[in-house]
């Protein structure tokens, strides 16, 4: 999923994650935050945090859903990131 601010300067991309041994973690999501084309941060979050953040950005801050589907693009993360970064 990809959300962008009304001006289009701030973009949040959300990706499913998997570890190096190809184990998919359906309870975690990688968020990549980009400002004016520059990656500002990457964060692993729970699916509940993801749902809350997306709802908040759309309904409170009026972000736009760009209809970009990343659901088949699992991103590699270390097993320690999946375990401890929540």
N, C-alpha and C positions, 0 to 999 in steps of 0.2 A: 504494500500500500504506500502511496505517496500523498502527503498533504503539503500544501503551500499556503503561505500567508496571502492576503488579498493583493499585496504589491508584488508577490512572487519572489521577494528577496530571501525569505526564510523558507527552507524546504526540509521536511522530515520524511525520511524513507524508513520503512519498517520491513525487516527480513526475518524469515524463520532461520533457525541456527542448527548446526550439527557439529560434532566434534571430529577430530582428525581421523578417528576410526569409523567414521561415517554413521554414527549414532545420531539420529534426529531427535531434538528436544522440543516437543510440541508445547511445553509449558514455558518456553523462553522466546524472546523476540529481540533482535538487534535493531536499535534505532540509530540512524546516521543523520545528524543534524548539519545542514549546509546553509551558509549565509553568503549570498552573492557569489555562488560557485565555489566557495572555499569550505572544506569540511571543518566544522567547528568541534564536534564531539561525536563519539561513538559510545553507546551504552547498551548493556544487556539488561532487559527488564522482564518481569513475569508477564504472562498474558493478561492477568488482571490489571496490572499497571498500564499495559498497552491499551486495553479497552478504555480505561478511565482517561488516559491522556488523549486518545483520539476523540472521545466524546467531548472532553473539555475544549480541545482545540477547535472542533467544528462548531460547537454550540456557544461557547463563551467568546472565543477569539475570531470566529467566522473564517477559519481556514477552509480551503477548497480541496476536495478530494479530486486528484488528477486522474483517477481510474487507471493507475499503473499497478499491475498485479505482480508482486514479487514472490507469491506463494510457492512457486516452483524453483526459486533461486536460493536454496539454503546456503548460508554463509558459514565458513569454518570459524570456530572459536575454540579456545583451549578448554579442557575439562574443568580446570580451576575457575575459569571465568563463568562457566555455566553453573558451577556449584556455589561460588561465593559472591558473585556480583549480582545482588538483587536489590 
